[in-house]
Amino acid sequence: MEIVFAPTLDPPNRIPRGRFSLQLDDGLRFRLIGCRHGLVLIVTAPSRVSREKSHASQYQLLVWDPVTDDQHRIAFPPGFDAKRTCPINGAVLRGAGEAQFQVVLVVADNRDNQIKRMLACVYSSETDAWGDLISMLLPSKVSVTSFLTIVLPVKPAALIGGSLYWLLFSGFLDILEFDLDRQKLALIPLPLPVNMFERQYTVMQADGGGLGFLFLSGLRAQLWKRKTDLDGVASWMLGRTIELNELLSLNLEKHHIVILGFAEYNNVVLLRTSTGSFMIQFESLQFKKLHEAHTLCCHNAFESVYTAGTAIGGGYDDAELLHNM
């Protein structure tokens, strides 16, 4: 099994397809959780055949730097029993110019076929250890009797300010927030009802900063922003509405648009249409067509900055400063 990247930059800054690649053991199952700060976070587990042969069922995390090909494997924290905690999501992050990184792991805790709380834990590469287990009780409206009805989706987390955000599916759809400074979980309601089975929404940074939410209705994009008043009460406000058929010159009757992913460093959203995929920077309304039509359902955006002479997968590149997704 192999993970490869599709470049988005134009020559001469375009990195050849396949320059970044990771070959995984055929005896492993894996899921790419997200990319951030030049790192890739992957969760792995033995396949059923490998598990039967080794009598092991341990999940692991893999933090991979595609530029240097450094790999760091991390065992799951105590209390995160894969048989009792489902499903798995998380995020990787590090400060500017820092070699050390952190991993945040979040799961739904399933006890006696009931999920009444979310769990989180933070790993530090500096100490090579997990921190304390962080727990949040779910409100009664989202306490469910089967772990199959609560899902942390494949969409990666959004890092906005000092918090990470995921979309949390249950009987309702909410935003799960993890405050990195306070080490605290919280639930935030969405600004409007959405169909959880459609890929027509994403958490993103709002215009001017702060938590935002993008919702697509046909070819109309609504940009919402979470604001706090003088009394400390937070609420959603509708910001701009953008007609995508006019921006992208598409025919409304012939196109259906879904959100593939979000690149937070450049605040770019990746969209798919029947004629191909686009990336759009909504603040500037600049856009670019990336690929022809394909069947991929989601993208994990990889963004990195590096200087000339940096080894990339065993080679060198002459560009002075590159960003790649």
C-alpha positions in Angstrom: 0.0 0.0 0.0 1.3 3.4 -0.9 0.4 7.1 -0.1 1.2 9.5 -2.9 0.6 13.2 -3.5 -0.9 15.1 -6.4 0.9 18.5 -6.9 -1.1 21.7 -7.5 1.6 24.3 -8.3 2.6 25.2 -11.8 6.2 24.8 -13.1 8.9 25.6 -12.1 7.6 25.2 -8.6 5.7 22.1 -9.4 6.9 19.0 -7.5 6.8 15.9 -9.6 3.9 13.5 -8.9 5.3 10.6 -6.8 8.2 12.6 -5.3 6.4 12.4 -2.0 5.4 8.8 -1.4 5.1 6.4 1.6 5.1 2.6 1.2 3.3 0.9 4.0 3.5 -2.8 5.0 0.9 -4.9 3.2 -0.1 -6.4 6.5 -1.4 -3.0 7.7 -4.7 -1.2 7.3 -4.4 2.6 7.4 -6.3 5.9 7.3 -4.8 9.3 6.7 -6.2 11.5 9.4 -4.8 14.9 8.3 -1.8 17.0 7.3 -0.5 20.2 9.0 2.7 22.1 9.4 4.5 19.9 6.9 3.6 16.6 8.7 1.2 13.8 7.9 -0.8 11.9 10.5 -1.8 8.3 9.8 -3.6 5.7 12.0 -2.6 2.1 11.3 -3.8 -1.3 12.4 -2.9 -4.9 11.5 -5.1 -6.5 8.9 -7.3 -9.3 10.1 -4.9 -12.0 8.7 -1.9 -10.3 10.3 -3.8 -9.9 13.6 -4.6 -13.6 13.6 -1.0 -14.5 12.9 0.5 -12.2 15.5 -2.4 -12.3 18.0 -2.1 -8.4 18.1 -4.8 -5.8 17.6 -2.9 -2.7 18.6 -3.6 0.5 16.7 -0.7 2.9 16.1 -0.2 6.4 14.9 2.4 7.3 12.3 3.7 10.9 12.0 5.5 11.3 8.7 7.5 14.2 7.3 7.4 13.8 3.5 10.2 16.3 2.9 12.7 14.6 5.1 11.0 11.2 5.1 11.3 11.1 8.9 8.8 8.7 10.5 7.7 8.6 14.1 5.5 5.7 15.4 3.3 6.3 18.5 1.4 3.7 20.5 -2.2 4.6 21.4 -2.5 6.2 24.9 -3.6 4.2 27.9 -7.4 4.2 28.1 -7.9 4.3 24.3 -8.9 0.7 23.9 -9.6 0.2 20.2 -12.4 -2.3 21.1 -14.2 0.3 23.3 -13.4 3.6 21.6 -14.7 4.3 18.2 -14.2 6.0 15.8 -10.8 7.6 15.7 -9.8 11.1 14.6 -7.0 13.5 15.5 -4.6 16.1 14.3 -0.9 16.9 14.2 0.7 20.3 14.8 3.9 22.1 15.6 5.1 25.7 16.1 6.8 27.7 13.4 10.4 26.6 13.0 10.1 23.9 15.6 11.2 20.3 15.2 9.0 19.0 18.0 5.3 18.3 17.4 2.1 17.4 19.2 -0.6 14.9 18.3 -4.2 15.3 19.5 -6.3 12.2 19.4 -10.1 12.1 19.9 -12.5 9.2 20.2 -16.1 8.4 21.2 -16.1 6.2 24.3 -18.3 3.2 23.9 -19.3 1.5 27.2 -22.0 -1.2 27.3 -23.0 -0.1 23.7 -23.7 3.4 24.9 -21.7 6.5 24.1 -22.0 9.2 26.6 -18.7 11.0 26.4 -15.9 12.0 24.1 -12.2 11.4 25.0 -9.1 13.3 24.0 -5.4 13.0 24.7 -2.3 15.0 23.6 1.1 13.5 22.7 4.3 15.5 22.9 7.3 14.4 20.9 9.5 16.5 23.3 8.7 14.2 26.2 7.7 11.2 24.0 4.6 10.7 26.3 0.9 11.2 26.3 -0.7 13.7 28.7 -3.7 13.2 30.9 -7.0 11.8 29.5 -9.5 14.6 28.8 -13.2 13.7 29.0 -16.4 15.5 28.0 -19.9 14.2 28.7 -22.3 14.4 25.8 -25.6 16.2 26.3 -28.6 13.9 26.5 -29.6 14.9 22.9 -26.5 13.2 21.6 -26.2 10.3 24.0 -26.8 7.3 21.8 -27.2 3.5 22.3 -25.0 2.4 19.4 -21.5 3.6 18.5 -22.6 3.2 14.8 -24.7 6.3 15.1 -21.9 8.6 16.1 -19.1 9.3 13.7 -16.1 11.5 13.6 -16.0 12.0 9.8 -13.0 11.5 7.5 -12.7 15.3 7.0 -9.6 16.5 8.8 -9.6 18.9 11.7 -9.4 22.7 11.2 -6.9 24.6 13.3 -8.3 28.1 13.9 -6.7 30.3 16.5 -5.9 28.2 19.5 -8.5 25.4 18.9 -9.0 22.4 16.7 -12.4 21.7 15.2 -14.1 18.6 13.8 -17.6 17.9 12.5 -19.2 15.5 14.9 -22.1 13.3 13.5 -24.6 11.8 16.0 -28.3 12.1 16.1 -27.5 15.7 15.3 -24.5 17.4 13.6 -22.3 19.6 15.8 -18.8 21.0 15.8 -16.4 19.4 18.3 -13.9 21.9 19.6 -10.6 21.1 21.4 -9.1 24.2 23.1 -5.3 23.6 23.0 -4.5 26.0 25.8 -7.2 25.0 28.2 -7.1 21.3 27.2 -10.9 21.2 27.0 -13.5 19.7 24.7 -16.8 21.5 23.8 -19.7 21.2 21.4 -20.8 24.1 19.2 -24.1 23.9 17.2 -24.1 24.6 13.5 -25.5 27.8 12.1 -28.2 26.0 10.1 -29.5 22.4 9.6 -27.6 20.3 7.1 -27.8 16.9 5.5 -25.1 14.9 7.1 -24.8 12.6 4.2 -24.0 15.3 1.7 -20.4 16.7 1.3 -21.7 20.3 1.1 -20.2 21.9 4.2 -16.9 22.4 6.1 -15.5 24.2 9.1 -13.0 26.8 8.0 -11.5 30.1 9.0 -13.9 33.0 8.7 -13.1 36.3 6.8 -10.9 38.3 9.1 -10.2 35.2 11.4 -12.1 33.2 13.8 -14.3 30.1 13.4 -16.2 30.0 10.2 -18.5 27.6 8.4 -19.0 27.1 4.6 -22.3 25.7 3.4 -23.1 25.0 -0.3 -26.6 25.0 -1.6 -26.5 24.1 -5.3 -23.9 26.5 -6.6 -24.4 29.1 -3.9 -21.8 29.3 -1.1 -22.8 30.8 2.2 -19.9 31.9 4.5 -20.9 32.0 8.2 -18.9 33.4 11.1 -19.0 32.7 14.9 -19.0 36.0 16.8 -19.1 36.8 20.5 -21.0 39.9 21.8 -20.0 42.2 24.7 -21.8 39.9 27.2 -19.8 36.9 26.0 -22.6 35.2 24.2 -21.5 33.5 21.0 -23.7 33.2 17.9 -23.5 32.6 14.2 -23.8 35.4 11.6 -24.2 35.0 7.9 -21.4 36.9 6.1 -21.0 36.7 2.3 -23.0 34.7 -0.2 -21.1 33.8 -3.4 -22.7 32.5 -6.7 -20.2 29.8 -7.7 -21.8 29.4 -11.2 -20.8 33.0 -11.9 -17.4 32.7 -10.3 -16.4 29.5 -12.0 -18.5 30.0 -15.2 -20.4 26.8 -14.7 -24.0 25.9 -15.8 -26.2 25.4 -12.8 -28.3 22.7 -14.5 -25.3 20.6 -15.4 -23.1 20.7 -12.3 -23.3 19.4 -8.8 -20.5 20.7 -6.5 -19.2 19.0 -3.3 -16.5 20.0 -0.9 -13.4 17.8 -1.1 -11.3 19.4 1.6 -9.8 22.5 3.1 -6.3 23.9 3.1 -6.1 26.0 6.2 -2.7 27.7 5.7 -3.8 29.4 2.5 -7.5 29.3 3.6 -8.4 27.5 0.4 -11.4 25.2 -0.2 -11.2 22.3 -2.6 -14.3 21.7 -4.7 -15.3 18.9 -7.1 -17.6 19.4 -10.1 -18.5 17.0 -13.0 -15.8 18.7 -15.1 -13.0 18.6 -12.5 -11.8 19.9 -9.2 -11.1 23.5 -8.2 -9.4 25.3 -5.4 -10.9 28.6 -4.3 -9.7 31.3 -1.9 -12.9 32.9 -0.9 -11.5 36.1 0.6 -9.8 37.1 -2.7 -12.2 35.0 -4.9 -9.2 33.6 -6.8 -9.6 30.1 -8.1 -7.7 27.5 -10.0 -8.8 24.3 -11.8 -6.7 21.4 -10.6 -7.7 18.2 -12.2 -10.2 16.7 -14.6 -13.2 14.8 -13.4 -12.5 12.0 -11.0 -14.3 9.9 -8.3 -12.2 10.9 -5.2 -14.5 11.7 -2.3 -12.1 13.8 -0.2 -8.7 15.3 -0.1 -6.2 15.8 2.6 -4.3 19.0 1.8 -0.5 19.0 2.4 1.0 22.5 2.7 4.7 23.0 3.4 7.4 25.6 3.0 11.0 24.7 2.4 14.2 26.3 1.0 16.5 25.5 -1.9 18.8 22.6 -1.3 16.4 20.8 1.0 16.5 17.0 0.3 13.1 15.8 -0.8 12.7 12.1 -1.0 16.4 11.6 -1.7 16.7 14.5 -4.2 17.0 18.2 -4.3 14.9 21.0 -5.8 16.0 24.3 -7.1 13.1 26.4 -6.0 13.8 29.0 -3.3 10.4 28.8 -1.6 7.6 26.3 -2.3 4.1 25.6 -1.1 2.5 22.3 -2.1 -0.8 20.7 -1.5 
